[in-house]
């Protein structure tokens, strides 16, 4: 459970303090970490010591110690020397490694609990029972962030995000698949959605400019109980997908900012096709020429203001009116009328959604 590198760091630190050589061997006689090179001669007595009933033993001017993880033998620790001082140092090293095993196991148990919580794999009674055993507060405000890296993680991205929240043991950073990093963050009483957006910006800034172009961050709404964390996760998942369809220029998207896109995303494709056929008589609005589409989008951006749109497009107002009249003749919708404009806007979004879903089928 503990990496060999961490074990090496422990004994390197102890050697730096005590000036004594140490070695950690697993129960099969394999050296995991050592401060000296010639370890082969100590492996046979280490294997024999595994079956010994003693917890410590002096063999060939070395002290051997057993390191347990909840009564299960995990490691053999070797300290060169056989004096009382060596025995004390060995006991201290064993104590440190055992505490580290407990800490890592608790972290693993919490990580496993959070994953199952997010994926709705726990009964309600199990949620509260396991949270109590793991000393996780069940009634605090939390929100779920999803950080999508768009490539298989090499471990570096996950560690970078963990480093940001590393000192805050009440936050949880995990991963449920190869591309997405999940942050379950505790939210203070005085924090609002603007603060959540700033936190997302901080996460985004962990990555350099090249990486940032591939990063998408989404977050759900704030929930008040641990049983609702999975809802915030599902909201963040939806925000991630809807953001790619309707807000592709954004790196950060909040569930609360999805607007009508959230409703369209939940429509079945057959219903979308029926809507487009009824409104445009089988013609799709994305079949219009580039000039018409630019005019339509700019007209919507300027809240249906003909004069301002013509000014920004560098065309005469009469030209703008002509284009709108031409569009009305071909579609039967007058974009200067609010209800027709709404219908056309929704149709454009529906087509965008349909095109996105088609790409997922390939």
Kinemage of the C-alpha trace (Angstrom):
@kinemage 1
@onewidth
@group {chain A} dominant
@subgroup {mainchain}
@vectorlist {calphas} color= white
{ca unk a 1} P 0.000 0.000 0.000
{ca unk a 2} L 2.866 2.362 0.796
{ca unk a 3} L 5.148 2.983 -2.183
{ca unk a 4} L 8.795 1.926 -2.043
{ca unk a 5} L 9.800 5.544 -2.583
{ca unk a 6} L 8.050 6.629 0.603
{ca unk a 7} L 9.655 3.783 2.540
{ca unk a 8} L 13.033 4.845 1.149
{ca unk a 9} L 12.409 8.438 2.242
{ca unk a 10} L 11.606 7.252 5.783
{ca unk a 11} L 14.796 5.270 6.272
{ca unk a 12} L 16.926 7.911 4.511
{ca unk a 13} L 15.611 10.439 7.009
{ca unk a 14} L 16.271 8.145 9.942
{ca unk a 15} L 19.795 7.459 8.754
{ca unk a 16} L 20.404 11.189 8.435
{ca unk a 17} L 19.435 11.608 12.094
{ca unk a 18} L 20.904 8.446 13.663
{ca unk a 19} L 23.863 7.670 11.326
{ca unk a 20} L 22.692 4.043 11.230
{ca unk a 21} L 21.862 1.910 8.191
{ca unk a 22} L 18.381 0.464 7.790
{ca unk a 23} L 16.658 -1.873 5.359
{ca unk a 24} L 13.010 -2.784 4.766
{ca unk a 25} L 12.208 -6.262 3.395
{ca unk a 26} L 8.818 -7.721 2.525
{ca unk a 27} L 7.573 -11.071 3.855
{ca unk a 28} L 8.777 -12.861 0.710
{ca unk a 29} L 12.366 -11.701 1.221
{ca unk a 30} L 12.410 -8.881 -1.339
{ca unk a 31} L 14.267 -5.661 -0.464
{ca unk a 32} L 11.902 -2.677 -0.742
{ca unk a 33} L 14.204 0.067 0.545
{ca unk a 34} L 17.724 0.229 1.942
{ca unk a 35} L 20.415 2.716 2.942
{ca unk a 36} L 23.281 0.345 2.105
{ca unk a 37} L 24.046 -1.790 -0.989
{ca unk a 38} L 25.128 -5.214 0.310
{ca unk a 39} L 21.723 -6.561 1.391
{ca unk a 40} L 21.858 -10.061 -0.138
{ca unk a 41} L 23.545 -11.618 2.904
{ca unk a 42} L 20.683 -10.527 5.162
{ca unk a 43} L 17.851 -12.005 3.079
{ca unk a 44} L 18.101 -15.663 4.300
{ca unk a 45} L 17.920 -14.691 8.014
{ca unk a 46} L 15.107 -12.256 7.175
{ca unk a 47} L 13.071 -15.054 5.556
{ca unk a 48} L 13.721 -17.268 8.586
{ca unk a 49} L 12.689 -14.429 10.904
{ca unk a 50} L 9.274 -14.244 9.175
{ca unk a 51} L 8.363 -17.635 10.669
{ca unk a 52} L 9.871 -16.840 14.065
{ca unk a 53} L 7.441 -16.160 16.953
{ca unk a 54} L 9.627 -13.268 18.137
{ca unk a 55} L 8.828 -9.629 17.275
{ca unk a 56} L 12.517 -8.667 17.261
{ca unk a 57} L 15.744 -10.613 17.017
{ca unk a 58} L 19.508 -10.089 16.757
{ca unk a 59} L 21.070 -11.900 13.790
{ca unk a 60} L 24.618 -11.391 12.490
{ca unk a 61} L 25.145 -8.089 14.364
{ca unk a 62} L 21.845 -6.728 13.112
{ca unk a 63} L 18.518 -6.097 14.790
{ca unk a 64} L 15.494 -7.524 12.946
{ca unk a 65} L 12.016 -6.171 13.712
{ca unk a 66} L 8.546 -7.151 12.549
{ca unk a 67} L 6.231 -4.384 11.331
{ca unk a 68} L 2.545 -5.290 11.607
{ca unk a 69} L -0.551 -3.884 9.979
{ca unk a 70} L -3.449 -4.768 12.315
{ca unk a 71} L -1.770 -7.992 13.485
{ca unk a 72} L -0.829 -8.887 9.889
{ca unk a 73} L 2.934 -9.061 9.267
{ca unk a 74} L 3.720 -6.458 6.590
{ca unk a 75} L 7.493 -5.790 6.632
{ca unk a 76} L 10.774 -6.886 8.170
{ca unk a 77} L 12.885 -3.948 9.344
{ca unk a 78} L 16.638 -4.400 9.646
{ca unk a 79} L 18.891 -2.009 11.598
{ca unk a 80} L 22.645 -2.581 11.528
{ca unk a 81} L 24.099 -3.005 15.018
{ca unk a 82} L 23.071 -4.815 18.200
{ca unk a 83} L 23.279 -2.197 20.963
{ca unk a 84} L 20.430 -0.838 23.102
{ca unk a 85} L 20.459 2.311 20.994
{ca unk a 86} L 19.920 0.282 17.835
{ca unk a 87} L 16.954 -1.460 19.462
{ca unk a 88} L 15.365 1.888 20.392
{ca unk a 89} L 15.872 3.299 16.876
{ca unk a 90} L 14.344 0.159 15.374
{ca unk a 91} L 11.287 0.474 17.610
{ca unk a 92} L 10.874 4.133 16.647
{ca unk a 93} L 11.123 3.223 12.935
{ca unk a 94} L 8.553 0.442 13.351
{ca unk a 95} L 6.193 2.831 15.135
{ca unk a 96} L 6.511 5.391 12.340
{ca unk a 97} L 5.899 2.858 9.556
{ca unk a 98} L 2.900 1.361 11.378
{ca unk a 99} L 1.334 4.810 11.810
{ca unk a 100} L 1.903 5.464 8.122
{ca unk a 101} L 0.158 2.193 7.254
{ca unk a 102} L -2.856 3.270 9.311
{ca unk a 103} L -2.931 6.688 7.645
{ca unk a 104} L -2.726 5.207 4.155
{ca unk a 105} L -5.406 2.646 4.912
{ca unk a 106} L -7.726 5.358 6.234
{ca unk a 107} L -7.068 7.425 3.122
{ca unk a 108} L -7.799 4.394 0.934
{ca unk a 109} L -11.002 3.622 2.871
{ca unk a 110} L -12.175 7.236 2.552
{ca unk a 111} L -11.330 7.292 -1.142
{ca unk a 112} L -13.264 4.068 -1.689
{ca unk a 113} L -16.224 5.436 0.289
{ca unk a 114} L -16.303 8.690 -1.715
{ca unk a 115} L -16.189 6.810 -5.034
{ca unk a 116} L -19.122 4.592 -4.049
{ca unk a 117} L -20.976 7.617 -2.704
{ca unk a 118} L -20.582 9.484 -6.008
{ca unk a 119} L -21.709 6.484 -8.047
{ca unk a 120} L -24.777 5.785 -5.853
{ca unk a 121} L -23.444 2.363 -4.864
{ca unk a 122} L -24.395 2.703 -1.182
{ca unk a 123} L -27.655 2.296 0.697
{ca unk a 124} L -28.726 5.295 2.753
{ca unk a 125} L -28.046 3.540 6.058
{ca unk a 126} L -24.593 2.472 4.829
{ca unk a 127} L -23.735 6.048 3.881
{ca unk a 128} L -24.232 7.316 7.421
{ca unk a 129} L -22.717 4.269 9.139
{ca unk a 130} L -19.530 4.330 7.051
{ca unk a 131} L -19.238 8.110 7.272
{ca unk a 132} L -19.389 7.863 11.065
{ca unk a 133} L -16.694 5.157 11.154
{ca unk a 134} L -14.441 7.202 8.870
{ca unk a 135} L -15.054 10.388 10.909
{ca unk a 136} L -16.591 12.222 7.950
{ca unk a 137} L -19.071 14.960 8.832
{ca unk a 138} L -22.477 14.184 7.312
{ca unk a 139} L -24.110 17.622 7.577
{ca unk a 140} L -21.828 20.221 6.029
{ca unk a 141} L -22.136 22.130 2.768
{ca unk a 142} L -20.286 20.472 -0.105
{ca unk a 143} L -19.970 20.794 -3.875
{ca unk a 144} L -18.511 18.465 -6.504
{ca unk a 145} L -16.051 19.596 -9.179
{ca unk a 146} L -15.077 17.481 -12.193
{ca unk a 147} L -11.745 18.231 -13.868
{ca unk a 148} L -11.581 16.583 -17.294
{ca unk a 149} L -8.073 16.294 -18.728
{ca unk a 150} L -9.095 14.807 -22.119
{ca unk a 151} L -6.225 12.327 -21.964
{ca unk a 152} L -5.251 9.381 -19.817
{ca unk a 153} L -3.784 10.642 -16.584
{ca unk a 154} L -0.104 9.975 -15.898
{ca unk a 155} L -0.711 10.622 -12.194
{ca unk a 156} L 0.730 14.104 -12.380
{ca unk a 157} L -2.590 15.897 -12.896
{ca unk a 158} L -4.214 14.113 -9.961
{ca unk a 159} L -1.298 14.923 -7.666
{ca unk a 160} L -1.328 18.561 -8.739
{ca unk a 161} L -4.988 18.904 -7.800
{ca unk a 162} L -4.360 17.037 -4.552
{ca unk a 163} L -1.527 19.431 -3.722
{ca unk a 164} L -3.977 22.337 -3.946
{ca unk a 165} L -6.310 20.822 -1.358
{ca unk a 166} L -3.706 18.667 0.403
{ca unk a 167} L -3.779 20.512 3.707
{ca unk a 168} L -7.565 20.373 3.916
{ca unk a 169} L -8.462 16.916 5.160
{ca unk a 170} L -12.188 17.680 4.915
{ca unk a 171} L -11.943 17.873 1.093
{ca unk a 172} L -11.676 14.709 -1.028
{ca unk a 173} L -9.861 14.297 -4.342
{ca unk a 174} L -10.362 11.077 -6.266
{ca unk a 175} L -10.940 9.657 -9.760
{ca unk a 176} L -13.681 7.352 -11.025
{ca unk a 177} L -12.332 6.898 -14.573
{ca unk a 178} L -9.236 7.529 -16.687
{ca unk a 179} L -9.919 11.142 -17.667
{ca unk a 180} L -11.776 12.809 -14.828
{ca unk a 181} L -10.500 14.040 -11.479
{ca unk a 182} L -13.221 14.531 -8.872
{ca unk a 183} L -13.019 17.110 -6.082
{ca unk a 184} L -15.583 16.938 -3.287
{ca unk a 185} L -15.039 20.273 -1.591
{ca unk a 186} L -16.433 21.479 1.687
{ca unk a 187} L -18.056 24.905 1.325
{ca unk a 188} L -18.016 27.429 4.174
{ca unk a 189} L -21.252 29.092 5.244
{ca unk a 190} L -20.131 32.449 3.858
{ca unk a 191} L -19.104 31.042 0.449
{ca unk a 192} L -21.383 31.467 -2.574
{ca unk a 193} L -21.312 30.488 -6.238
{ca unk a 194} L -18.927 33.302 -7.116
{ca unk a 195} L -16.446 31.753 -4.683
{ca unk a 196} L -16.961 28.372 -6.342
{ca unk a 197} L -16.121 29.940 -9.690
{ca unk a 198} L -12.927 31.424 -8.256
{ca unk a 199} L -11.939 28.011 -6.895
{ca unk a 200} L -12.439 26.551 -10.374
{ca unk a 201} L -10.140 29.267 -11.767
{ca unk a 202} L -7.479 28.328 -9.207
{ca unk a 203} L -7.717 24.673 -10.274
{ca unk a 204} L -7.445 25.674 -13.937
{ca unk a 205} L -4.341 27.750 -13.181
{ca unk a 206} L -2.567 24.617 -11.954
{ca unk a 207} L -2.076 23.751 -15.624
{ca unk a 208} L 0.119 25.517 -18.165
{ca unk a 209} L -1.218 27.212 -21.309
{ca unk a 210} L -0.743 24.145 -23.509
{ca unk a 211} L -2.484 21.841 -21.028
{ca unk a 212} L -5.217 24.371 -20.279
{ca unk a 213} L -6.622 24.101 -23.808
{ca unk a 214} L -7.496 20.473 -23.032
{ca unk a 215} L -8.929 21.076 -19.554
{ca unk a 216} L -12.642 21.387 -18.802
{ca unk a 217} L -13.935 22.032 -15.286
{ca unk a 218} L -17.582 21.684 -14.269
{ca unk a 219} L -19.277 21.883 -10.895
{ca unk a 220} L -22.717 21.168 -9.477
{ca unk a 221} L -24.832 22.935 -6.889
{ca unk a 222} L -24.069 23.152 -3.166
{ca unk a 223} L -25.647 20.360 -1.106
{ca unk a 224} L -26.155 20.277 2.640
{ca unk a 225} L -25.984 16.554 3.454
{ca unk a 226} L -23.594 13.804 2.510
{ca unk a 227} L -26.361 11.722 0.924
{ca unk a 228} L -26.847 14.525 -1.643
{ca unk a 229} L -23.202 14.589 -2.798
{ca unk a 230} L -24.040 12.184 -5.642
{ca unk a 231} L -26.607 14.702 -6.912
{ca unk a 232} L -23.978 17.434 -7.097
{ca unk a 233} L -21.739 14.971 -8.965
{ca unk a 234} L -24.476 14.173 -11.500
{ca unk a 235} L -25.074 17.896 -11.979
{ca unk a 236} L -21.369 18.452 -12.609
{ca unk a 237} L -21.392 15.561 -15.105
{ca unk a 238} L -24.297 17.120 -16.954
{ca unk a 239} L -22.633 20.541 -16.889
{ca unk a 240} L -19.513 19.004 -18.434
{ca unk a 241} L -21.506 17.488 -21.318
{ca unk a 242} L -23.853 20.427 -21.892
{ca unk a 243} L -20.916 22.833 -21.735
{ca unk a 244} L -19.213 21.013 -24.625
{ca unk a 245} L -22.351 21.388 -26.759
{ca unk a 246} L -23.504 24.936 -26.086
{ca unk a 247} L -20.556 26.669 -24.372
{ca unk a 248} L -17.544 25.172 -26.164
{ca unk a 249} L -15.554 28.369 -25.720
{ca unk a 250} L -15.621 28.044 -21.922
{ca unk a 251} L -13.127 26.051 -19.877
{ca unk a 252} L -15.279 26.356 -16.728
{ca unk a 253} L -19.020 25.753 -16.577
{ca unk a 254} L -21.418 25.669 -13.627
{ca unk a 255} L -24.592 23.588 -13.563
{ca unk a 256} L -26.506 26.677 -12.456
{ca unk a 257} L -25.420 28.510 -15.654
{ca unk a 258} L -26.680 25.928 -18.165
{ca unk a 259} L -30.031 27.639 -18.778
{ca unk a 260} L -32.238 26.141 -21.464
{ca unk a 261} L -29.376 23.941 -22.650
{ca unk a 262} L -29.991 21.743 -19.623
{ca unk a 263} L -33.568 21.047 -20.793
{ca unk a 264} L -32.590 20.395 -24.405
{ca unk a 265} L -29.884 17.948 -23.289
{ca unk a 266} L -32.548 15.780 -21.656
{ca unk a 267} L -34.770 15.580 -24.751
{ca unk a 268} L -34.907 12.258 -26.642
{ca unk a 269} L -33.463 12.461 -30.173
{ca unk a 270} L -36.706 11.337 -31.915
{ca unk a 271} L -38.539 14.231 -30.270
{ca unk a 272} L -35.816 16.642 -31.418
{ca unk a 273} L -36.121 15.426 -35.009
{ca unk a 274} L -39.892 15.797 -34.875
{ca unk a 275} L -39.550 19.371 -33.570
{ca unk a 276} L -37.122 20.384 -36.339
{ca unk a 277} L -39.322 18.801 -39.010
{ca unk a 278} L -42.447 20.590 -37.772
{ca unk a 279} L -40.783 23.998 -37.473
{ca unk a 280} L -38.692 23.970 -40.637
{ca unk a 281} L -40.608 21.424 -42.741
{ca unk a 282} L -37.657 19.051 -42.895
{ca unk a 283} L -35.011 21.713 -43.483
{ca unk a 284} L -32.337 22.129 -40.826
{ca unk a 285} L -31.402 25.653 -39.657
{ca unk a 286} L -27.698 24.774 -39.828
{ca unk a 287} L -28.049 24.426 -43.628
{ca unk a 288} L -28.233 28.188 -44.052
{ca unk a 289} L -25.285 29.907 -45.712
{ca unk a 290} L -22.499 31.444 -43.609
{ca unk a 291} L -23.742 35.023 -44.121
{ca unk a 292} L -27.215 34.153 -42.845
{ca unk a 293} L -25.904 32.274 -39.814
{ca unk a 294} L -23.548 35.141 -38.873
{ca unk a 295} L -26.445 37.595 -39.183
{ca unk a 296} L -28.725 35.432 -37.025
{ca unk a 297} L -26.138 34.891 -34.276
{ca unk a 298} L -25.167 38.564 -34.162
{ca unk a 299} L -28.862 39.544 -34.060
{ca unk a 300} L -29.364 37.304 -31.014
{ca unk a 301} L -26.208 38.661 -29.366
{ca unk a 302} L -27.634 42.175 -29.637
{ca unk a 303} L -31.022 41.278 -28.153
{ca unk a 304} L -32.894 41.557 -31.488
{ca unk a 305} L -31.708 45.116 -32.060
{ca unk a 306} L -31.651 45.713 -35.838
{ca unk a 307} L -29.678 48.999 -35.746
{ca unk a 308} L -26.928 47.726 -33.432
{ca unk a 309} L -26.586 44.465 -35.361
{ca unk a 310} L -26.232 46.261 -38.705
{ca unk a 311} L -23.644 48.586 -37.184
{ca unk a 312} L -21.540 45.690 -35.866
{ca unk a 313} L -21.794 43.845 -39.197
{ca unk a 314} L -20.826 47.023 -41.084
{ca unk a 315} L -23.929 46.858 -43.267
{ca unk a 316} L -26.757 49.309 -43.936
{ca unk a 317} L -29.866 48.966 -41.781
{ca unk a 318} L -31.948 48.282 -44.893
{ca unk a 319} L -29.608 45.408 -45.780
{ca unk a 320} L -30.186 43.952 -42.339
{ca unk a 321} L -33.962 44.283 -42.770
{ca unk a 322} L -33.702 42.629 -46.189
{ca unk a 323} L -31.838 39.646 -44.724
{ca unk a 324} L -34.449 39.224 -41.986
{ca unk a 325} L -37.273 39.428 -44.537
{ca unk a 326} L -35.537 36.826 -46.693
{ca unk a 327} L -35.179 34.512 -43.677
{ca unk a 328} L -38.860 35.003 -42.820
{ca unk a 329} L -39.913 33.946 -46.329
{ca unk a 330} L -37.825 30.758 -46.201
{ca unk a 331} L -38.737 29.687 -42.665
{ca unk a 332} L -41.975 31.442 -41.819
{ca unk a 333} L -40.308 32.908 -38.707
{ca unk a 334} L -39.786 36.632 -38.189
{ca unk a 335} L -36.837 37.037 -35.839
{ca unk a 336} L -37.985 40.549 -34.958
{ca unk a 337} L -40.962 38.933 -33.191
{ca unk a 338} L -39.935 37.626 -29.773
{ca unk a 339} L -41.823 34.301 -29.948
{ca unk a 340} L -40.423 33.500 -33.398
{ca unk a 341} L -36.931 34.457 -32.244
{ca unk a 342} L -37.235 32.120 -29.242
{ca unk a 343} L -38.416 29.273 -31.484
{ca unk a 344} L -35.509 29.802 -33.872
{ca unk a 345} L -32.961 30.045 -31.052
{ca unk a 346} L -34.194 26.799 -29.500
{ca unk a 347} L -34.115 25.132 -32.928
{ca unk a 348} L -30.476 26.113 -33.396
{ca unk a 349} L -29.634 24.657 -29.986
{ca unk a 350} L -31.577 21.457 -30.699
{ca unk a 351} L -29.677 20.944 -33.949
{ca unk a 352} L -26.391 21.534 -32.155
{ca unk a 353} L -27.380 18.929 -29.565
{ca unk a 354} L -28.355 16.417 -32.258
{ca unk a 355} L -25.052 16.890 -34.092
{ca unk a 356} L -23.130 16.339 -30.845
{ca unk a 357} L -25.045 13.145 -30.058
{ca unk a 358} L -24.352 11.863 -33.571
{ca unk a 359} L -20.590 12.230 -32.986
{ca unk a 360} L -20.879 10.085 -29.863
{ca unk a 361} L -22.495 7.268 -31.851
{ca unk a 362} L -19.449 6.912 -34.119
